[in-house]
Every structure is written in structure tokens, then in C-alpha cells.
Amino acid sequence: MRTKMILRVVSKALIPFILLFGLYVQLHGDFGPGGGFQAGVILASGMVLYGLIFNFKALEAVLRRRMVEQLIAIGVLLYGGVGVASMVLSGNFLEYGVFDSHDPKHGQHVGILLVELGVGITVTATMLAIFYAFAYRERRKRRRLEEARRLLAQGQVATEPEV
């Protein structure tokens, strides 16, 4: 714990700003550079930093693996749902102007915001799922090693397990 004190203090100060910047990039994406993909990567990097500095279990307590998997699906469904909704409203797939019949430009802003939100959610969750996959792999490897050493101590295994 004490060996990472400086990292913990600096991270605790920076992570909220990283997440806030990710939200800014997400919401500003239809007016300038940025959007769902960039925001998703920024948000995920803040969460990965949290998991690396404060322990993977702390991140998992905030955002469970099952929830990350559900967020991937929710983001894809939001993206696709906007396209289907535009077709239901007598437009083409992802034709945003049909979302507001009085002002098509306003409809375009709403459509782009929703599509970029879907992309951002999907990218954030996918990056976290990749991080979780690596973390769980290390956890499984450690459990197998402990089990092999336990069996070796009991005399049920002839050789020392590989690390």
C-alpha cells in the first residue's frame, strides 16, 4: 500500500478530470473533433487507471464484469435502434433529419448525439472487457499455480508447477 502512495494521490486527483474530459469529448463530438470512439477510449482509460492503481477488485466493485458485457450490448442496440427508428419514421437507415419534422437540423443533432452515445458506451465497455479478460486470465493462472502447489505438498503431483 505505502509503495504506491504518490501514484494513488495523483490518480485520485486526475481520474475525475479524465472522466470529465471523456464526457466533454462525447458531448462536443457533434460540433467539433471528438465523438463516441475517442470519448469511449478516454473514459475506459480513466477506469483502467483506477483498476491498476487501486486494485482490480476495487474497479470490479464499481463496475462488475456482467455489467460491462451488458453495456456492450446496450451501446450496439442504441446505435442500431437509432437507425431502425429513422426507418420507422419513413427515412433511410441513420437519416437523422426525420427525428424532428419541424426542424430537420435539430433532428440531425439528436440523431448524431444518440449514435455517438451508443458508440461511446460500446467502446468504453469493450475496452474494459479487454482489460477484465487480461485481469481474469492472471487470476486463473494464479489459482492454478496455487492448486498445483497444494497438490505437490500433498504428494499427489511429482513435479513443481511451471510459472
GINOR-V625844 format. One record per residue. N is the residue number from 1. RES is the residue in one letter. PHI is phi in radians with two decimals (999 if undefined). Layout:
n:N res:RES phi:PHI
n:N res:RES phi:PHI
This chain:
n:1 res:M phi:999
n:2 res:R phi:-1.26
n:3 res:T phi:-1.23
n:4 res:K phi:-1.92
n:5 res:M phi:-1.09
n:6 res:I phi:-1.13
n:7 res:L phi:-1.06
n:8 res:R phi:-1.12
n:9 res:V phi:-1.16
n:10 res:V phi:-1.15
n:11 res:S phi:-1.13
n:12 res:K phi:-1.06
n:13 res:A phi:-1.40
n:14 res:L phi:-1.53
n:15 res:I phi:-0.99
n:16 res:P phi:-1.05
n:17 res:F phi:-1.25
n:18 res:I phi:-1.10
n:19 res:L phi:-1.15
n:20 res:L phi:-1.12
n:21 res:F phi:-1.12
n:22 res:G phi:-1.06
n:23 res:L phi:-1.14
n:24 res:Y phi:-1.07
n:25 res:V phi:-1.08
n:26 res:Q phi:-1.08
n:27 res:L phi:-1.37
n:28 res:H phi:-1.58
n:29 res:G phi:-1.09
n:30 res:D phi:-1.51
n:31 res:F phi:-1.88
n:32 res:G phi:-2.81
n:33 res:P phi:-1.07
n:34 res:G phi:2.12
n:35 res:G phi:2.43
n:36 res:G phi:-1.08
n:37 res:F phi:-1.15
n:38 res:Q phi:-1.07
n:39 res:A phi:-1.12
n:40 res:G phi:-1.07
n:41 res:V phi:-1.20
n:42 res:I phi:-1.13
n:43 res:L phi:-1.09
n:44 res:A phi:-1.14
n:45 res:S phi:-1.14
n:46 res:G phi:-1.11
n:47 res:M phi:-1.26
n:48 res:V phi:-1.14
n:49 res:L phi:-1.02
n:50 res:Y phi:-1.02
n:51 res:G phi:-1.17
n:52 res:L phi:-1.27
n:53 res:I phi:-1.45
n:54 res:F phi:-1.74
n:55 res:N phi:1.70
n:56 res:F phi:-1.10
n:57 res:K phi:-1.11
n:58 res:A phi:-1.15
n:59 res:L phi:-1.15
n:60 res:E phi:-1.15
n:61 res:A phi:-1.19
n:62 res:V phi:-1.38
n:63 res:L phi:-2.42
n:64 res:R phi:-1.17
n:65 res:R phi:-1.05
n:66 res:R phi:-1.08
n:67 res:M phi:-1.15
n:68 res:V phi:-1.08
n:69 res:E phi:-1.11
n:70 res:Q phi:-1.18
n:71 res:L phi:-1.13
n:72 res:I phi:-1.03
n:73 res:A phi:-1.15
n:74 res:I phi:-1.08
n:75 res:G phi:-1.11
n:76 res:V phi:-1.14
n:77 res:L phi:-1.13
n:78 res:L phi:-1.13
n:79 res:Y phi:-1.04
n:80 res:G phi:-1.16
n:81 res:G phi:-1.11
n:82 res:V phi:-1.14
n:83 res:G phi:-1.12
n:84 res:V phi:-1.16
n:85 res:A phi:-1.08
n:86 res:S phi:-1.17
n:87 res:M phi:-1.25
n:88 res:V phi:-1.10
n:89 res:L phi:-1.49
n:90 res:S phi:1.23
n:91 res:G phi:-2.00
n:92 res:N phi:-1.46
n:93 res:F phi:-1.06
n:94 res:L phi:1.07
n:95 res:E phi:-1.57
n:96 res:Y phi:-1.26
n:97 res:G phi:-1.05
n:98 res:V phi:-1.36
n:99 res:F phi:-1.29
n:100 res:D phi:-2.41
n:101 res:S phi:-1.21
n:102 res:H phi:-1.43
n:103 res:D phi:-2.43
n:104 res:P phi:-1.02
n:105 res:K phi:-1.14
n:106 res:H phi:-1.13
n:107 res:G phi:-1.08
n:108 res:Q phi:-1.14
n:109 res:H phi:-1.12
n:110 res:V phi:-1.11
n:111 res:G phi:-1.10
n:112 res:I phi:-1.12
n:113 res:L phi:-1.06
n:114 res:L phi:-1.20
n:115 res:V phi:-1.13
n:116 res:E phi:-1.13
n:117 res:L phi:-1.13
n:118 res:G phi:-1.07
n:119 res:V phi:-1.14
n:120 res:G phi:-1.07
n:121 res:I phi:-1.09
n:122 res:T phi:-1.13
n:123 res:V phi:-1.16
n:124 res:T phi:-1.02
n:125 res:A phi:-1.15
n:126 res:T phi:-1.17
n:127 res:M phi:-1.10
n:128 res:L phi:-1.19
n:129 res:A phi:-1.11
n:130 res:I phi:-1.13
n:131 res:F phi:-1.08
n:132 res:Y phi:-1.10
n:133 res:A phi:-1.06
n:134 res:F phi:-1.18
n:135 res:A phi:-1.16
n:136 res:Y phi:-1.18
n:137 res:R phi:-1.08
n:138 res:E phi:-1.12
n:139 res:R phi:-1.11
n:140 res:R phi:-1.12
n:141 res:K phi:-1.07
n:142 res:R phi:-1.12
n:143 res:R phi:-1.13
n:144 res:R phi:-1.09
n:145 res:L phi:-1.13
n:146 res:E phi:-1.10
n:147 res:E phi:-1.12
n:148 res:A phi:-1.13
n:149 res:R phi:-1.18
n:150 res:R phi:-1.11
n:151 res:L phi:-1.13
n:152 res:L phi:-1.11
n:153 res:A phi:-1.13
n:154 res:Q phi:-1.46
n:155 res:G phi:1.47
n:156 res:Q phi:-1.58
n:157 res:V phi:-2.19
n:158 res:A phi:-1.51
n:159 res:T phi:-2.18
n:160 res:E phi:-1.22
n:161 res:P phi:-1.18
n:162 res:E phi:-1.38
n:163 res:V phi:-1.62
